[in-house]
């Protein structure tokens, strides 16, 4: 992430930044506005995909 509004990619998981909602879109329709929390969620989703 080089800019504050970049997409967050961890492994094969990418959380897309929405300028309209001012946050990262998570599967299930949630919007996370805190970049650190979005990074943590992306890491959790990536670890679940590796296990599955």
N, CA, C and O atoms as a CHARMM CRD file, in Angstrom:
* protein
*
  208
    1    1 UNK  N      0.85500  -1.17000   0.00000 PROA 1      0.00000
    2    1 UNK  CA     0.00000   0.00000   0.00000 PROA 1      0.00000
    3    1 UNK  C      0.90000   1.23200   0.00000 PROA 1      0.00000
    4    1 UNK  O      1.60600   1.48200   0.97700 PROA 1      0.00000
    5    2 UNK  N      0.88200   1.99300  -1.07400 PROA 2      0.00000
    6    2 UNK  CA     1.72000   3.18700  -1.14500 PROA 2      0.00000
    7    2 UNK  C      0.92200   4.45500  -0.87400 PROA 2      0.00000
    8    2 UNK  O      1.47500   5.44400  -0.39400 PROA 2      0.00000
    9    3 UNK  N     -0.35900   4.43600  -1.17400 PROA 3      0.00000
   10    3 UNK  CA    -1.24200   5.57100  -0.89700 PROA 3      0.00000
   11    3 UNK  C     -2.27800   5.14700   0.13800 PROA 3      0.00000
   12    3 UNK  O     -2.59000   3.96000   0.24200 PROA 3      0.00000
   13    4 UNK  N     -2.82000   6.09800   0.90800 PROA 4      0.00000
   14    4 UNK  CA    -3.77800   5.72800   1.95000 PROA 4      0.00000
   15    4 UNK  C     -5.04700   5.07100   1.42500 PROA 4      0.00000
   16    4 UNK  O     -5.74200   4.39300   2.18100 PROA 4      0.00000
   17    5 UNK  N     -5.36200   5.25400   0.15900 PROA 5      0.00000
   18    5 UNK  CA    -6.61100   4.71100  -0.37200 PROA 5      0.00000
   19    5 UNK  C     -6.37400   3.60900  -1.39200 PROA 5      0.00000
   20    5 UNK  O     -7.18200   3.41800  -2.30000 PROA 5      0.00000
   21    6 UNK  N     -5.27800   2.88700  -1.25000 PROA 6      0.00000
   22    6 UNK  CA    -4.99500   1.76300  -2.14200 PROA 6      0.00000
   23    6 UNK  C     -5.76100   0.52500  -1.70000 PROA 6      0.00000
   24    6 UNK  O     -6.22100   0.42800  -0.56100 PROA 6      0.00000
   25    7 UNK  N     -5.88700  -0.41100  -2.61800 PROA 7      0.00000
   26    7 UNK  CA    -6.44300  -1.71100  -2.26400 PROA 7      0.00000
   27    7 UNK  C     -5.45200  -2.42800  -1.35400 PROA 7      0.00000
   28    7 UNK  O     -4.24600  -2.20100  -1.44500 PROA 7      0.00000
   29    8 UNK  N     -5.95700  -3.28900  -0.48200 PROA 8      0.00000
   30    8 UNK  CA    -5.10400  -4.05100   0.42500 PROA 8      0.00000
   31    8 UNK  C     -5.06800  -5.48500  -0.07600 PROA 8      0.00000
   32    8 UNK  O     -6.10700  -6.13300  -0.20600 PROA 8      0.00000
   33    9 UNK  N     -3.85700  -5.98200  -0.35800 PROA 9      0.00000
   34    9 UNK  CA    -3.69000  -7.34200  -0.85000 PROA 9      0.00000
   35    9 UNK  C     -2.81700  -8.12600   0.11500 PROA 9      0.00000
   36    9 UNK  O     -1.71700  -7.70000   0.46700 PROA 9      0.00000
   37   10 UNK  N     -3.32500  -9.28200   0.54000 PROA 10     0.00000
   38   10 UNK  CA    -2.56600 -10.20900   1.38200 PROA 10     0.00000
   39   10 UNK  C     -2.71500 -11.58300   0.75000 PROA 10     0.00000
   40   10 UNK  O     -3.81400 -12.13600   0.70500 PROA 10     0.00000
   41   11 UNK  N     -1.61700 -12.13100   0.26600 PROA 11     0.00000
   42   11 UNK  CA    -1.68800 -13.42600  -0.41900 PROA 11     0.00000
   43   11 UNK  C     -2.56000 -13.31300  -1.65800 PROA 11     0.00000
   44   11 UNK  O     -2.26300 -12.53800  -2.56700 PROA 11     0.00000
   45   12 UNK  N     -3.63800 -14.09100  -1.69000 PROA 12     0.00000
   46   12 UNK  CA    -4.56100 -14.04200  -2.82500 PROA 12     0.00000
   47   12 UNK  C     -5.80800 -13.23100  -2.52100 PROA 12     0.00000
   48   12 UNK  O     -6.71500 -13.15700  -3.35000 PROA 12     0.00000
   49   13 UNK  N     -5.86700 -12.62000  -1.34100 PROA 13     0.00000
   50   13 UNK  CA    -7.04200 -11.84300  -0.92900 PROA 13     0.00000
   51   13 UNK  C     -6.77600 -10.36500  -1.18200 PROA 13     0.00000
   52   13 UNK  O     -5.73300  -9.84300  -0.78800 PROA 13     0.00000
   53   14 UNK  N     -7.71400  -9.69100  -1.83700 PROA 14     0.00000
   54   14 UNK  CA    -7.61400  -8.25500  -2.07200 PROA 14     0.00000
   55   14 UNK  C     -8.88000  -7.57700  -1.57900 PROA 14     0.00000
   56   14 UNK  O     -9.98700  -7.92300  -1.99200 PROA 14     0.00000
   57   15 UNK  N     -8.70300  -6.60400  -0.68700 PROA 15     0.00000
   58   15 UNK  CA    -9.82200  -5.77600  -0.24300 PROA 15     0.00000
   59   15 UNK  C     -9.77800  -4.49200  -1.05300 PROA 15     0.00000
   60   15 UNK  O     -8.77600  -3.77800  -1.03800 PROA 15     0.00000
   61   16 UNK  N    -10.85200  -4.19800  -1.75300 PROA 16     0.00000
   62   16 UNK  CA   -10.92100  -3.04500  -2.64800 PROA 16     0.00000
   63   16 UNK  C    -11.37700  -1.82500  -1.86100 PROA 16     0.00000
   64   16 UNK  O    -12.30300  -1.90500  -1.05500 PROA 16     0.00000
   65   17 UNK  N    -10.71100  -0.68200  -2.10500 PROA 17     0.00000
   66   17 UNK  CA   -11.09600   0.56000  -1.44300 PROA 17     0.00000
   67   17 UNK  C    -12.23200   1.21400  -2.21500 PROA 17     0.00000
   68   17 UNK  O    -12.15900   1.36700  -3.43500 PROA 17     0.00000
   69   18 UNK  N    -13.28300   1.60000  -1.49800 PROA 18     0.00000
   70   18 UNK  CA   -14.42800   2.27900  -2.10400 PROA 18     0.00000
   71   18 UNK  C    -14.36600   3.75900  -1.74600 PROA 18     0.00000
   72   18 UNK  O    -14.40000   4.12000  -0.57000 PROA 18     0.00000
   73   19 UNK  N    -14.27500   4.61600  -2.76500 PROA 19     0.00000
   74   19 UNK  CA   -14.24000   6.05300  -2.49700 PROA 19     0.00000
   75   19 UNK  C    -15.60700   6.56600  -2.07400 PROA 19     0.00000
   76   19 UNK  O    -15.69900   7.54600  -1.33500 PROA 19     0.00000
   77   20 UNK  N    -16.67100   5.91600  -2.53400 PROA 20     0.00000
   78   20 UNK  CA   -18.01600   6.34700  -2.15500 PROA 20     0.00000
   79   20 UNK  C    -18.29900   6.05200  -0.69100 PROA 20     0.00000
   80   20 UNK  O    -18.89800   6.86700   0.01000 PROA 20     0.00000
   81   21 UNK  N    -17.86500   4.88000  -0.23300 PROA 21     0.00000
   82   21 UNK  CA   -18.12800   4.48300   1.15400 PROA 21     0.00000
   83   21 UNK  C    -16.97300   4.82100   2.08900 PROA 21     0.00000
   84   21 UNK  O    -17.08500   4.66900   3.30500 PROA 21     0.00000
   85   22 UNK  N    -15.86400   5.28000   1.51300 PROA 22     0.00000
   86   22 UNK  CA   -14.67500   5.68100   2.27500 PROA 22     0.00000
   87   22 UNK  C    -14.14800   4.56700   3.16500 PROA 22     0.00000
   88   22 UNK  O    -13.90800   4.76200   4.35600 PROA 22     0.00000
   89   23 UNK  N    -13.97400   3.40100   2.56600 PROA 23     0.00000
   90   23 UNK  CA   -13.43900   2.27800   3.31300 PROA 23     0.00000
   91   23 UNK  C    -13.20100   1.08800   2.40400 PROA 23     0.00000
   92   23 UNK  O    -13.48000   1.13000   1.20600 PROA 23     0.00000
   93   24 UNK  N    -12.68000   0.03100   2.99700 PROA 24     0.00000
   94   24 UNK  CA   -12.39200  -1.18800   2.24800 PROA 24     0.00000
   95   24 UNK  C    -13.57600  -2.12300   2.33100 PROA 24     0.00000
   96   24 UNK  O    -14.15300  -2.31300   3.40200 PROA 24     0.00000
   97   25 UNK  N    -13.94000  -2.70900   1.19800 PROA 25     0.00000
   98   25 UNK  CA   -15.08400  -3.61400   1.12600 PROA 25     0.00000
   99   25 UNK  C    -14.64500  -5.02700   1.48400 PROA 25     0.00000
  100   25 UNK  O    -13.67000  -5.55300   0.94700 PROA 25     0.00000
  101   26 UNK  N    -15.39300  -5.62400   2.40400 PROA 26     0.00000
  102   26 UNK  CA   -15.11700  -6.97600   2.87500 PROA 26     0.00000
  103   26 UNK  C    -16.23900  -7.87600   2.37000 PROA 26     0.00000
  104   26 UNK  O    -17.38000  -7.42600   2.26300 PROA 26     0.00000
  105   27 UNK  N    -15.94300  -9.13800   2.05600 PROA 27     0.00000
  106   27 UNK  CA   -17.02600 -10.03900   1.65900 PROA 27     0.00000
  107   27 UNK  C    -18.13200 -10.05000   2.70700 PROA 27     0.00000
  108   27 UNK  O    -17.86500 -10.13900   3.90500 PROA 27     0.00000
  109   28 UNK  N    -19.35300  -9.96200   2.25400 PROA 28     0.00000
  110   28 UNK  CA   -20.49100  -9.88300   3.16300 PROA 28     0.00000
  111   28 UNK  C    -21.06600  -8.47800   3.20600 PROA 28     0.00000
  112   28 UNK  O    -22.07800  -8.24500   3.86700 PROA 28     0.00000
  113   29 UNK  N    -20.42900  -7.53200   2.50400 PROA 29     0.00000
  114   29 UNK  CA   -20.97100  -6.18700   2.41500 PROA 29     0.00000
  115   29 UNK  C    -20.48800  -5.21000   3.46800 PROA 29     0.00000
  116   29 UNK  O    -20.91300  -4.05500   3.47200 PROA 29     0.00000
  117   30 UNK  N    -19.60500  -5.64600   4.36700 PROA 30     0.00000
  118   30 UNK  CA   -19.09500  -4.73300   5.38200 PROA 30     0.00000
  119   30 UNK  C    -18.12300  -3.74500   4.76700 PROA 30     0.00000
  120   30 UNK  O    -17.48300  -4.02800   3.75300 PROA 30     0.00000
  121   31 UNK  N    -18.01900  -2.56900   5.40200 PROA 31     0.00000
  122   31 UNK  CA   -17.04300  -1.56100   5.00800 PROA 31     0.00000
  123   31 UNK  C    -16.18700  -1.25900   6.22800 PROA 31     0.00000
  124   31 UNK  O    -16.70800  -0.91200   7.28800 PROA 31     0.00000
  125   32 UNK  N    -14.87900  -1.39100   6.08000 PROA 32     0.00000
  126   32 UNK  CA   -13.94700  -1.11500   7.17200 PROA 32     0.00000
  127   32 UNK  C    -13.19500   0.15800   6.83100 PROA 32     0.00000
  128   32 UNK  O    -12.55600   0.24700   5.78300 PROA 32     0.00000
  129   33 UNK  N    -13.27300   1.14700   7.72000 PROA 33     0.00000
  130   33 UNK  CA   -12.63200   2.42900   7.45900 PROA 33     0.00000
  131   33 UNK  C    -11.22800   2.52200   8.05600 PROA 33     0.00000
  132   33 UNK  O    -10.43300   3.36000   7.63200 PROA 33     0.00000
  133   34 UNK  N    -10.92300   1.68700   9.01400 PROA 34     0.00000
  134   34 UNK  CA    -9.61100   1.69100   9.64800 PROA 34     0.00000
  135   34 UNK  C     -8.66000   0.80700   8.83600 PROA 34     0.00000
  136   34 UNK  O     -8.91600  -0.38800   8.69300 PROA 34     0.00000
  137   35 UNK  N     -7.56300   1.36800   8.30000 PROA 35     0.00000
  138   35 UNK  CA    -6.67200   0.56800   7.45800 PROA 35     0.00000
  139   35 UNK  C     -5.98100  -0.57200   8.20800 PROA 35     0.00000
  140   35 UNK  O     -5.71500  -1.62000   7.62000 PROA 35     0.00000
  141   36 UNK  N     -5.69000  -0.38500   9.48800 PROA 36     0.00000
  142   36 UNK  CA    -5.04500  -1.45200  10.25300 PROA 36     0.00000
  143   36 UNK  C     -5.99700  -2.62100  10.46700 PROA 36     0.00000
  144   36 UNK  O     -5.59700  -3.78200  10.38000 PROA 36     0.00000
  145   37 UNK  N     -7.24800  -2.30900  10.74400 PROA 37     0.00000
  146   37 UNK  CA    -8.25300  -3.36200  10.91400 PROA 37     0.00000
  147   37 UNK  C     -8.49400  -4.07500   9.58600 PROA 37     0.00000
  148   37 UNK  O     -8.65200  -5.29600   9.55400 PROA 37     0.00000
  149   38 UNK  N     -8.52100  -3.31900   8.49800 PROA 38     0.00000
  150   38 UNK  CA    -8.72100  -3.92500   7.17600 PROA 38     0.00000
  151   38 UNK  C     -7.56600  -4.86900   6.84200 PROA 38     0.00000
  152   38 UNK  O     -7.78500  -5.94000   6.27500 PROA 38     0.00000
  153   39 UNK  N     -6.35300  -4.48200   7.18800 PROA 39     0.00000
  154   39 UNK  CA    -5.18700  -5.34000   6.96800 PROA 39     0.00000
  155   39 UNK  C     -5.31700  -6.63100   7.77100 PROA 39     0.00000
  156   39 UNK  O     -5.03900  -7.71500   7.26000 PROA 39     0.00000
  157   40 UNK  N     -5.73900  -6.51300   9.02200 PROA 40     0.00000
  158   40 UNK  CA    -5.89700  -7.68600   9.88900 PROA 40     0.00000
  159   40 UNK  C     -6.96800  -8.63000   9.34000 PROA 40     0.00000
  160   40 UNK  O     -6.78800  -9.84700   9.33900 PROA 40     0.00000
  161   41 UNK  N     -8.08000  -8.06100   8.87700 PROA 41     0.00000
  162   41 UNK  CA    -9.15900  -8.88000   8.30700 PROA 41     0.00000
  163   41 UNK  C     -8.67400  -9.58700   7.04500 PROA 41     0.00000
  164   41 UNK  O     -8.99700 -10.75400   6.82300 PROA 41     0.00000
  165   42 UNK  N     -7.90400  -8.89000   6.22200 PROA 42     0.00000
  166   42 UNK  CA    -7.36900  -9.50300   5.00200 PROA 42     0.00000
  167   42 UNK  C     -6.44600 -10.66800   5.34800 PROA 42     0.00000
  168   42 UNK  O     -6.46700 -11.69700   4.67300 PROA 42     0.00000
  169   43 UNK  N     -5.63700 -10.51100   6.39300 PROA 43     0.00000
  170   43 UNK  CA    -4.75500 -11.59800   6.81800 PROA 43     0.00000
  171   43 UNK  C     -5.56400 -12.79400   7.30700 PROA 43     0.00000
  172   43 UNK  O     -5.21700 -13.94000   7.01900 PROA 43     0.00000
  173   44 UNK  N     -6.63900 -12.53100   8.04500 PROA 44     0.00000
  174   44 UNK  CA    -7.48900 -13.61600   8.53400 PROA 44     0.00000
  175   44 UNK  C     -8.17400 -14.33400   7.37400 PROA 44     0.00000
  176   44 UNK  O     -8.24200 -15.56300   7.35500 PROA 44     0.00000
  177   45 UNK  N     -8.67900 -13.57100   6.41100 PROA 45     0.00000
  178   45 UNK  CA    -9.32400 -14.18400   5.24500 PROA 45     0.00000
  179   45 UNK  C     -8.32300 -15.01800   4.44900 PROA 45     0.00000
  180   45 UNK  O     -8.66400 -16.09000   3.94800 PROA 45     0.00000
  181   46 UNK  N     -7.10100 -14.53100   4.33400 PROA 46     0.00000
  182   46 UNK  CA    -6.07400 -15.26500   3.60200 PROA 46     0.00000
  183   46 UNK  C     -5.73700 -16.57300   4.31000 PROA 46     0.00000
  184   46 UNK  O     -5.56300 -17.60200   3.65700 PROA 46     0.00000
  185   47 UNK  N     -5.64500 -16.54400   5.62500 PROA 47     0.00000
  186   47 UNK  CA    -5.31600 -17.77500   6.35400 PROA 47     0.00000
  187   47 UNK  C     -6.46100 -18.78300   6.25300 PROA 47     0.00000
  188   47 UNK  O     -6.21400 -19.98800   6.22200 PROA 47     0.00000
  189   48 UNK  N     -7.70600 -18.31100   6.20100 PROA 48     0.00000
  190   48 UNK  CA    -8.84300 -19.21500   6.03700 PROA 48     0.00000
  191   48 UNK  C     -8.83500 -19.84400   4.65100 PROA 48     0.00000
  192   48 UNK  O     -9.17500 -21.01800   4.50400 PROA 48     0.00000
  193   49 UNK  N     -8.44700 -19.07200   3.62400 PROA 49     0.00000
  194   49 UNK  CA    -8.42900 -19.60700   2.26700 PROA 49     0.00000
  195   49 UNK  C     -7.31900 -20.63500   2.10400 PROA 49     0.00000
  196   49 UNK  O     -7.47100 -21.59000   1.34200 PROA 49     0.00000
  197   50 UNK  N     -6.21000 -20.45600   2.80700 PROA 50     0.00000
  198   50 UNK  CA    -5.10700 -21.40600   2.70800 PROA 50     0.00000
  199   50 UNK  C     -5.51000 -22.73100   3.34100 PROA 50     0.00000
  200   50 UNK  O     -5.18500 -23.79500   2.81400 PROA 50     0.00000
  201   51 UNK  N     -6.21800 -22.67200   4.47000 PROA 51     0.00000
  202   51 UNK  CA    -6.64200 -23.88200   5.17000 PROA 51     0.00000
  203   51 UNK  C     -7.71100 -24.61900   4.37600 PROA 51     0.00000
  204   51 UNK  O     -7.70300 -25.84800   4.31800 PROA 51     0.00000
  205   52 UNK  N     -8.62800 -23.88100   3.76400 PROA 52     0.00000
  206   52 UNK  CA    -9.77600 -24.50300   3.08600 PROA 52     0.00000
  207   52 UNK  C     -9.41300 -25.20100   1.81800 PROA 52     0.00000
  208   52 UNK  O    -10.28200 -25.76400   1.15200 PROA 52     0.00000
